[in-house]
Amino acid sequence: MSAAPACVLPAPEAPLSLPRPRVVMLGLWALLIATAVPAVHLSQQPGGLVPAALFIVGAELPWMLATPALWAACRRWPLPGRRPLIGWLLLGLLLTPALTALGWGLGHLLLQLWQAQPLPSSRHVARAIGVTTLFAFPTFIAVAGTGHGLAWLQRLNAQSQALRLAREVALRQHLQHHFLFNALNAIGGLALLRPLAADAALVQLSSLLRDTLQCPAQRPLADELGAVQDYVSLQSLLHDEALHLHLQASAEALHWPVPGLLLQPLIENAVLHSGWQAGDPRLQIELKAEVQGSGLEVAVFNPCLRPARNEGLGSGLATLQRRLAMIGGHVQAGHSGSGYRVCLFLPEPMA
């Protein structure tokens, strides 16, 4: 399905993809242990890599177990700010010696379990813990810094999602008002000429408005196509059965999730660019949907009976462009042969 790209909306920036904290934590500690084992092995008496690995695992285990709690505290007391910064420095001064002492003890316990060795003197233990604490404080800074970085990304992502939701609600409200104004305007004109048809149109309109108000933010394409068919039925009733829609959608496309009330502006745009007027032959609009690569492509084609009343994009289609931009999709629209074609591309939804 190709279209003449008369107007193309550039793809927006990709949504934030946040790393999983548990994966980040395990990766960081695995890297630290892997790099520390050779250093410990080379700095001590030859005894093999196994004793060095046992000591490092024992020494880092308290830090690993404390990391989730530290990252939770980063979300609870974020930086920047003078008071949070001072609080984190004090926490580091208190926590680093405690975790270092616990880790040093666990490391030597694992060494004793592996191979019995003479116990060091208390003076040696105190000196070793003191020196190790000085080198362990950067570890605290690294853990806390990573936690604050992840917390900042999570806050940024939450703000981005809230902004997208607010824009989506605003655009959907605009779409509802746009549709209601056009429909009531047409029914008002029909009531003077065909009162019975106007009554039937009001019933059809109430059903469509109910779907509009109850429509979820996202639904399968099959449900969206059902709403489009109801909309076409109403428009056909308003225009003396002069509008017909031919649908063609693959089975895979029918299950594809799409934003609610997405396709109605396409039909409005098709009528706009067809140049159709009362008394013209039936207007045949074609809608085709299929999965192409990693996304869904929906194309709407209408014949051009005469030069369109407006060569620009209607307000409904302009709203549609902005809605698709929020999810990384885009629109192509332009003349194609003897008609006008609009193509939508929706990327695969994020898990």
Beta strands, then each sheet from edge to edge (+ up, - down):
strand 1: 7-8
strand 2: 218-220
strand 3: 243-249
strand 4: 257-259
strand 5: 283-292
strand 6: 295-303
strand 7: 330-336
strand 8: 339-347
sheet 1: 1+ 7- 8+ 6- 5+ 3+
sheet 2: 2+ 4-
end
